[in-house]
Amino acid sequence: MAKRSKSSQRWLQRQKRDYFVRQAQDKGQVSRAHYKLLQLDQRFKLIKPHSRVLELGAAPGGWTNYLEGRLSKGLLIAVDPLPITAGSETLVIEGMAGEAKVDASIADALQGAQLDLVLSDMAPNISGVRAVDQARSMDLADVALAACRKWLRRKGHLAIKAFQGEGLDDWVKTLRNEFSKVTMTKPKASRPESREVFVVAQDFSSKQDA
Ligand SMILES: C[S@@+](CC[C@H](N)C(=O)[O-])C[C@H]1O[C@@H](n2cnc3c(N)ncnc32)[C@H](O)[C@@H]1O
């Protein structure tokens, strides 16, 4: 068997120790990310059984799996260029959020209806150059905000993963102009050593209302 590098040995050790990895394995969930959304939902009451939800960055499907358990009459549109493990009720769109082709498929699925919730767990491919990765992650945040401006209903919500660093504070200020309540939070299931945070923006008021 090929010898593992030190960093991959460290990753394996961490996975074995991680409480949420073990929970996800024991309960047959797709990934530990499931618990991040569960904790956000418990605190902010984001998802109702009839919600229409757009999930950006859905692969491999941890959040999708959680959402499918919470939605009974709603609509779930899950977007990612990578394969998503999803049930037959979920509309999977294979592609990059922000691309015209993907936008057209979302608009098609909504048939003029609006969304109650936009979720984004999108993360860029990591280059290892911090400034580049941060800029890419802020671009993805803009893609999620653009989706809200296109399809989110008045009083709808956004929950998005972001990374602490250049641009985040200004981006959150922009959100405060368009949502009545914006909270930056780190659920317990998010690894403490990671720069990852979640921004939950509640009660969207589109610019037209201003
Ligand atoms: C951390 S993973 C998401 C994990 C997922 N929420 C789960 O619970 O299993 C980040 C995902 O973002 C996706 N991604 C990155 N850029 C994207 C884009 N522009 N549109 C859609 N997905 C994107 C990646 O392909 C990757 O699958």
The ligand as a Tripos MOL2 file, in Angstrom:
@<TRIPOS>MOLECULE
LIG
   27    29     1     0     0
SMALL
NO_CHARGES

@<TRIPOS>ATOM
      1 C1        -17.9080   22.4480    1.5340 C.3       1 LIG1
      2 S1        -18.5500   21.8260    0.0380 S.3       1 LIG1
      3 C2        -20.2700   21.7830    0.3570 C.3       1 LIG1
      4 C3        -20.6810   20.7010    1.3250 C.3       1 LIG1
      5 C4        -22.1750   20.4780    1.3150 C.3       1 LIG1
      6 N1        -22.9080   21.6260    1.8460 N.3       1 LIG1
      7 C5        -22.5600   19.2750    2.1450 C.2       1 LIG1
      8 O1        -23.2180   19.4450    3.1650 O.co2     1 LIG1
      9 O2        -22.2530   18.1560    1.7450 O.co2     1 LIG1
     10 C6        -18.3750   23.1750   -1.0290 C.3       1 LIG1
     11 C7        -18.9620   22.9470   -2.4160 C.3       1 LIG1
     12 O3        -19.0390   24.1860   -3.1010 O.3       1 LIG1
     13 C8        -19.0430   23.8710   -4.4690 C.3       1 LIG1
     14 N2        -18.8940   25.0830   -5.2710 N.ar      1 LIG1
     15 C9        -17.8390   25.9070   -5.4060 C.ar      1 LIG1
     16 N3        -18.1190   26.8980   -6.2740 N.ar      1 LIG1
     17 C10       -19.4150   26.7120   -6.6730 C.ar      1 LIG1
     18 C11       -20.2910   27.4030   -7.5590 C.ar      1 LIG1
     19 N4        -19.9470   28.5280   -8.2060 N.pl3     1 LIG1
     20 N5        -21.5350   26.9140   -7.7360 N.ar      1 LIG1
     21 C12       -21.9490   25.8080   -7.0920 C.ar      1 LIG1
     22 N6        -21.1590   25.1020   -6.2530 N.ar      1 LIG1
     23 C13       -19.9090   25.5540   -6.0390 C.ar      1 LIG1
     24 C14       -17.9160   22.8620   -4.5820 C.3       1 LIG1
     25 O4        -18.0170   22.1230   -5.7780 O.3       1 LIG1
     26 C15       -18.1450   22.0210   -3.3310 C.3       1 LIG1
     27 O5        -18.8710   20.8690   -3.6160 O.3       1 LIG1
@<TRIPOS>BOND
     1     1     2 1
     2     2     3 1
     3     2    10 1
     4     3     4 1
     5     4     5 1
     6     5     6 1
     7     5     7 1
     8     7     8 2
     9     7     9 1
    10    10    11 1
    11    11    12 1
    12    11    26 1
    13    12    13 1
    14    13    14 1
    15    13    24 1
    16    14    15 ar
    17    14    23 ar
    18    15    16 ar
    19    16    17 ar
    20    17    18 ar
    21    17    23 ar
    22    18    19 1
    23    18    20 ar
    24    20    21 ar
    25    21    22 ar
    26    22    23 ar
    27    24    25 1
    28    24    26 1
    29    26    27 1
@<TRIPOS>SUBSTRUCTURE
     1 LIG1         1 GROUP 0 **** ****
